[in-house]
C-alpha cells in the first residue's frame, strides 16, 4: 500500500526548500533539463560577439573561382595548351586528367568600390557591395566529390554523422526566437548530394537540427491543425502528451525526451508564427522588387525576415553550379539568378541596421579546375577543385572591402595566406563570440568540436 520512495522520487515530491535545490542538482548531474526548460534558451558567449545571426548562402555544385572571383590573365597565355609540369606535383584530379588543356575565362574582371576588389562582369550587383565584402581567395580542403565536399563545408569533416555549423551555433548560443526554430533551411531546386546531412544535428541533441521551411504555402508540411480540431482540443492534446513524456522521462532519465517535449511546444507556437513569416503582403513592393523574381530571391527575403524574428542561423541553397560542360553557356544563367538577390540581401540588411549583427556567407563546397573537363575545348566545362577556391562574407563584424589570400598564376594552388576549411569555421565561431576550442560536446568519450583537432582564427577577417 505504501511503496517505498527512492531518493529522487522523494526530492521530486518535496514542495520547496532543500528538496527543490537538491532535485535541480540531481537533474544537472544527469544532464536532464527541468520540466519546461527551453533547450534553445539564449546562452552566454566566450567573447563579445560581433555576429548574433547568420545567413549561409550555399551555391551547390562548386563555383569557378577563375571565372568569378579570382582573375587569372595567365590562363589566356596557356589557353589550349597542357598545364605545365610544375603545377602537377601534389595535386590530385577528379574526373579529368592532365591531358586536358588549360582554358581561359571568357569574361572580364572589373574593379568595384573604394576598395577596388576585382570581380567578374557576371556579378555586377554583388560588385556594387564590394566595400562590405571580405573575399577569401585561398580556401582549401581535400574532399573531391560533392557529398564529402558539402560535409566538409557544413560540418568540418567529410565523414557523415557530425553536426553542421548551424547546429553548433544553436547548441552554443541558443536562439532568441520563441516561436520559430533556431536553425532554418530553405532549399531551392535539387537538394545537395549529402541531403539532410547538410543541415543535420549529428551527435548533438535533436533540437539543434535544421528545420526545412517551404517558401510558399504552409512553411512546414503537416504543421497545420486539422479543421475539425479546435485550439482548446489541440492545447489539451499537447498537455497530455507533455505529461506522458514527463512521466517517461522520470523513469528513463533520457535527455532526448526534453528535446521531444520542446519540439511539440515549438510546433504549437509555429502554427501562428510561420504563416505570418511567409506572408509578404505587408512587405513594401520596392523591397520585393529589389530582390528580383524566382524562388531563390524569395528565399533570401524570407531569410532576412527570419533573422529579424530572432532565428539564429538560416541556410539558403541555390543549385546548378556543377558545370562539367558548357560552362560558357550555363555559368551566366546561374549568375543572373543570384547576383541581384544576394546584393539586395546585403543592402536590405544594411538599410535596416541588421548587417552589423548578421553574418552573410556566400559559399560553395569547392572550386573548379583551370583545365577543361575532358580534351575537347568546344562545349567544355571545369572539374572539381578543392585545392584553392573562393568564398565571400559580409556583415557580422567582418572587415569589408578586402581580399584575403591569393593563388598562383593559374588559380591552381594557394600561394598566400592559406585558409583551411577548419580555419574558416574557427573564424565563423569567433565572430559569434565562441572559442572553437572550448565549444565542445562529449560524444563516445571524446570532447568533439566543429574544427576537430585543427583550426585557427583568420585575424584579417575579424573586425
C-alpha positions in Angstrom: 0.0 0.0 0.0 2.9 2.4 0.8 5.6 1.7 -1.8 9.0 3.0 -0.6 10.3 6.1 -2.4 13.8 6.3 -3.7 15.8 9.5 -3.1 14.9 11.1 -6.4 11.2 10.5 -6.1 11.2 11.9 -2.6 13.0 15.0 -3.7 10.7 15.4 -6.7 7.7 15.4 -4.4 9.2 17.9 -2.0 7.3 21.2 -2.3 10.2 23.6 -1.6 13.3 24.3 0.3 16.2 21.9 0.2 14.2 19.4 -1.9 13.9 21.8 -4.8 17.6 22.7 -4.7 18.7 19.0 -4.4 16.4 18.0 -7.3 17.9 20.7 -9.5 21.4 19.4 -8.7 20.4 15.8 -9.5 18.9 16.9 -12.8 22.1 18.8 -13.7 24.2 15.8 -12.8 22.1 13.6 -15.1 22.2 16.2 -17.9 18.4 16.5 -17.7 16.6 19.7 -18.0 13.9 20.6 -15.5 10.4 20.3 -16.9 9.5 23.3 -19.0 13.1 24.3 -19.5 14.0 25.7 -23.0 16.8 23.8 -24.7 17.2 26.8 -27.0 17.4 29.4 -24.3 20.0 32.1 -25.1 23.4 31.4 -23.6 26.5 33.4 -22.8 29.5 33.6 -25.1 33.2 33.2 -24.6 34.0 36.6 -26.2 32.0 39.7 -27.1 30.2 38.7 -30.3 30.0 40.8 -33.4 27.5 38.5 -35.1 24.3 37.3 -33.5 22.7 35.7 -36.5 23.9 34.2 -39.8 22.7 33.6 -43.3 24.6 30.8 -45.2 24.1 31.2 -48.9 25.2 27.8 -50.3 25.9 27.7 -54.0 25.6 23.9 -54.5 27.9 22.3 -57.0 31.2 24.2 -56.9 31.7 27.8 -58.2 34.5 28.5 -60.6 36.9 30.9 -58.9 38.8 31.7 -62.0 35.6 32.8 -63.8 34.0 34.8 -60.9 36.3 35.8 -58.1 40.0 35.3 -58.9 41.2 36.9 -62.1 44.0 35.0 -63.8 45.4 36.6 -67.0 47.9 33.8 -67.1 45.2 31.4 -68.3 45.0 33.3 -71.6 48.7 32.7 -72.3 48.3 28.9 -71.9 44.8 28.6 -73.4 44.5 25.3 -75.2 47.9 24.0 -74.0 48.7 21.3 -71.4 49.2 22.7 -67.9 52.9 22.9 -67.1 54.5 20.0 -65.2 55.4 22.3 -62.3 51.7 22.6 -61.4 51.0 18.9 -61.2 53.0 17.9 -58.2 50.9 17.0 -55.2 47.6 17.9 -56.9 45.0 15.2 -57.2 42.5 15.4 -60.0 38.9 14.0 -60.1 37.1 13.2 -63.3 39.6 15.0 -65.7 43.3 14.3 -66.3 46.4 16.2 -67.3 45.8 15.7 -71.0 43.0 18.2 -70.7 44.0 21.7 -71.9 44.1 25.0 -69.9 41.0 27.1 -70.5 40.9 30.9 -70.1 37.9 32.7 -68.7 35.9 34.5 -71.5 34.7 37.1 -69.0 36.4 40.3 -68.0 37.0 41.3 -64.4 36.2 44.8 -63.1 37.2 46.7 -60.0 34.5 47.7 -57.6 34.0 50.2 -54.8 36.6 52.3 -53.0 38.5 49.1 -52.2 38.9 48.2 -55.8 38.2 44.5 -55.4 38.1 42.7 -58.8 35.0 40.6 -59.6 33.7 39.1 -62.8 31.5 41.1 -65.0 28.9 38.3 -64.4 28.4 39.7 -60.9 27.9 43.5 -61.2 25.3 43.8 -58.4 27.4 41.9 -55.9 30.3 44.0 -57.1 28.3 47.1 -56.0 28.6 45.8 -52.4 32.4 45.3 -52.7 33.2 47.7 -49.8 31.1 45.4 -47.5 32.7 42.2 -48.7 35.6 40.2 -47.5 36.7 37.9 -50.3 38.7 34.9 -49.4 40.6 33.5 -52.4 42.7 30.9 -50.5 40.2 28.5 -49.1 41.1 24.8 -49.4 40.5 21.3 -48.2 40.9 17.7 -49.5 37.4 16.5 -50.4 36.8 15.9 -54.1 33.3 14.6 -54.6 30.2 16.6 -53.9 28.9 14.9 -50.8 32.2 14.8 -49.0 32.8 18.4 -50.0 29.4 19.5 -48.8 30.0 17.8 -45.5 33.4 19.5 -45.2 31.9 22.9 -45.8 28.9 22.3 -43.5 30.4 20.1 -40.7 34.1 20.4 -40.8 34.7 16.8 -41.7 34.0 14.8 -44.9 32.6 11.9 -42.9 28.8 11.8 -42.2 27.4 11.9 -38.7 28.7 15.3 -37.5 26.8 18.4 -36.6 26.6 21.3 -39.0 27.6 24.9 -38.4 24.0 26.0 -37.7 23.6 23.1 -35.2 26.8 24.1 -33.4 25.7 27.7 -33.2 22.3 26.9 -31.7 24.0 24.5 -29.3 26.5 27.1 -28.2 24.2 30.2 -28.3 20.6 29.1 -28.2 18.1 31.1 -30.0 16.3 34.4 -29.4 13.1 33.4 -31.2 10.4 31.7 -29.1 8.1 31.0 -31.9 10.4 29.8 -34.7 13.3 27.3 -34.8 16.8 28.4 -34.1 18.1 26.9 -37.3 16.1 27.1 -40.6 16.9 25.7 -44.0 15.4 27.0 -47.3 16.1 24.7 -50.2 15.8 25.8 -53.9 15.8 23.2 -56.6 17.6 20.0 -56.0 18.9 19.1 -52.6 22.7 18.9 -52.0 24.1 15.4 -52.6 24.5 14.8 -48.9 20.9 15.7 -48.4 19.8 16.1 -44.8 23.3 15.6 -43.5 24.0 19.1 -44.7 21.6 20.5 -42.0 21.7 17.6 -39.6 22.5 17.7 -35.9 24.8 14.7 -35.9 25.6 13.7 -32.3 24.1 16.9 -30.9 20.6 16.8 -29.4 17.8 16.6 -32.0 16.6 20.1 -31.1 19.6 21.6 -32.9 18.8 20.0 -36.3 17.9 22.4 -39.1 14.2 22.7 -39.9 13.2 22.7 -43.5 10.9 25.6 -44.5 9.0 26.0 -47.7 8.9 29.4 -49.3 5.2 29.2 -50.2 2.0 27.7 -48.8 2.4 26.1 -45.4 6.0 26.7 -44.4 6.3 23.3 -42.8 4.4 20.2 -44.0 1.9 18.6 -41.6 2.2 21.6 -39.3 -1.3 23.0 -39.8 -4.0 21.7 -37.3 -6.9 19.8 -39.0 -10.0 22.0 -39.4 -12.1 19.9 -37.0 -9.7 20.3 -34.1 -10.3 23.4 -32.0 -7.4 25.3 -30.4 -8.7 24.1 -27.0 -8.6 20.5 -28.1 -5.2 20.9 -29.6 -3.8 22.5 -26.4 -5.3 19.7 -24.3 -3.8 17.1 -26.5 -0.4 18.8 -26.3 -0.6 19.0 -22.5 -1.5 15.3 -22.3 1.5 14.3 -24.5 3.7 16.5 -22.4 2.6 14.8 -19.2 3.1 11.4 -20.6 6.6 12.3 -21.8 7.4 13.8 -18.4 6.4 10.5 -16.7 8.5 8.6 -19.2 11.5 10.9 -18.6 11.3 10.4 -14.8 11.5 6.6 -15.5 14.3 6.6 -18.1 16.2 9.9 -17.4 16.5 10.2 -21.2 17.5 13.7 -22.2 16.1 13.1 -25.7 12.6 13.4 -24.2 13.3 17.1 -23.3 14.0 17.8 -26.9 10.8 15.9 -27.9 8.7 17.9 -25.4 10.3 21.2 -26.6 9.7 20.2 -30.2 5.9 19.7 -29.6 5.7 23.1 -27.8 7.6 24.9 -30.6 5.5 23.3 -33.3 2.4 24.6 -31.5 3.8 28.1 -31.4 5.0 27.9 -35.0 1.4 27.3 -36.2 0.8 31.1 -35.9 4.3 32.4 -36.4 5.3 30.5 -39.6 2.4 31.5 -41.8 2.9 35.2 -40.9 6.6 34.8 -41.8 5.9 33.7 -45.4 3.1 36.3 -46.0 4.8 39.1 -47.9 1.7 41.2 -48.3 2.9 43.8 -45.8 6.4 43.9 -47.3 6.9 47.1 -49.4 6.8 46.3 -53.1 10.0 48.2 -53.6 11.8 45.8 -51.3 10.3 42.7 -53.0 11.3 44.1 -56.4 14.9 44.8 -55.2 15.4 41.0 -54.6 14.0 40.1 -58.1 11.9 37.2 -59.2 12.2 33.5 -58.5 12.3 31.1 -55.6 15.9 31.9 -54.6 15.2 35.6 -54.4 12.1 34.9 -52.2 14.2 32.6 -50.0 16.7 35.4 -49.3 13.9 37.8 -48.5 12.5 35.2 -46.1 16.0 34.7 -44.6 16.1 38.4 -43.7 12.6 38.1 -42.2 13.7 35.1 -40.2 16.8 36.8 -38.6 14.6 39.8 -37.9 12.4 37.4 -35.8 15.3 36.1 -33.8 16.3 32.9 -35.8 19.9 32.2 -35.1 21.0 30.7 -38.4 19.5 30.3 -41.9 20.8 28.2 -44.8 19.6 29.1 -48.3 20.7 26.9 -51.2 21.0 27.6 -54.9 21.6 24.6 -57.3 23.2 24.4 -60.8 26.9 25.3 -60.2 28.2 21.9 -61.2 29.4 22.9 -64.6 31.3 19.9 -66.0 30.4 21.0 -69.5 29.0 24.1 -71.3 30.3 26.4 -68.6 30.3 29.3 -71.1 26.5 28.9 -71.5 25.5 27.8 -68.1 27.5 30.0 -65.7 26.0 33.3 -66.9 22.5 31.9 -66.2 23.4 30.8 -62.7 25.0 34.2 -62.0 21.9 36.1 -63.2 19.8 34.1 -60.7 21.9 35.0 -57.7 23.6 38.3 -58.4 20.6 40.7 -57.8 19.1 38.8 -54.8 22.4 38.4 -52.9 23.2 42.1 -53.4 19.7 43.0 -52.3 20.0 41.0 -49.2 23.2 42.7 -48.1 21.8 46.2 -48.9 18.5 45.4 -47.2 20.2 44.2 -44.1 22.4 47.3 -44.1 19.5 49.7 -44.5 17.7 48.1 -41.6 20.7 48.3 -39.3 21.0 44.5 -39.3 24.2 43.9 -41.3 26.4 44.8 -38.4 25.0 41.8 -36.4 24.1 39.5 -39.3 26.8 37.5 -40.9 26.2 36.7 -44.6 28.5 34.0 -46.1 28.3 33.1 -49.8 30.0 29.7 -50.1 30.4 26.6 -52.2 31.8 23.1 -51.5 34.9 23.7 -53.7 36.1 25.5 -56.9 36.8 24.4 -60.5 39.9 23.5 -62.4 41.9 25.8 -64.7 41.9 22.9 -67.2 38.9 21.6 -69.0 36.7 18.6 -68.3 38.0 16.3 -71.0 40.1 17.0 -74.1 37.6 18.9 -76.2 37.6 22.7 -75.9 34.2 23.2 -77.6 31.4 23.0 -75.0 33.9 22.3 -72.2 33.4 22.7 -68.5 35.6 22.5 -65.5 36.1 19.7 -63.0 36.0 19.8 -59.1 39.0 21.6 -57.5 39.2 21.8 -53.7 42.9 22.9 -53.6 42.2 26.6 -54.0 38.8 28.4 -54.2 36.9 31.5 -53.2 34.1 32.5 -50.9 33.0 35.9 -49.6 31.5 37.2 -46.4 29.7 40.4 -45.4 28.4 41.9 -42.1 28.6 40.3 -38.7 31.8 42.2 -37.7 33.7 41.1 -40.8 36.2 43.6 -42.1 34.8 44.5 -45.5 36.5 45.9 -48.6 39.4 43.5 -48.6 40.8 40.4 -50.3 42.3 37.7 -48.1 44.8 35.2 -49.6 45.9 34.5 -53.1 46.6 31.8 -55.6 49.2 31.1 -58.2 49.0 32.5 -61.8 46.5 29.8 -62.8 44.3 29.8 -59.7 45.6 26.2 -59.1 47.2 26.3 -55.7 47.2 28.6 -52.7 50.2 30.9 -52.8 49.4 33.4 -50.0 47.6 33.2 -46.6 46.1 29.7 -46.9 42.7 29.3 -45.2 41.7 25.7 -44.5 38.1 24.9 -44.0 38.8 24.3 -40.3 40.2 27.9 -40.1 37.1 29.2 -41.8 34.9 27.5 -39.2 37.0 28.7 -36.3 36.6 32.3 -37.6 32.9 32.0 -38.0 32.5 30.8 -34.4 34.8 33.7 -33.2 32.5 36.2 -34.9 29.7 34.7 -32.9 31.7 35.1 -29.7 32.6 31.4 -29.4 36.0 29.8 -29.0 36.2 26.9 -31.3 38.5 25.0 -28.9 36.1 25.5 -26.0 32.8 24.8 -27.8 32.7 21.0 -27.3 30.3 18.1 -26.9 31.1 14.9 -25.2 30.5 12.0 -27.6 31.7 8.5 -27.2 34.2 9.6 -24.6 35.7 12.4 -26.6 35.1 16.2 -26.4 34.1 16.8 -30.0 34.2 20.2 -31.8 33.4 21.7 -35.1 37.0 22.2 -36.0 38.1 18.7 -34.9 41.8 19.0 -33.7 42.6 21.8 -36.1 41.6 25.3 -37.0 42.8 28.8 -36.3 41.0 32.1 -36.5 41.8 34.2 -39.6 42.7 37.5 -37.8 42.3 39.6 -41.0 38.6 38.7 -41.2 37.7 39.7 -37.7 37.0 43.4 -37.3 
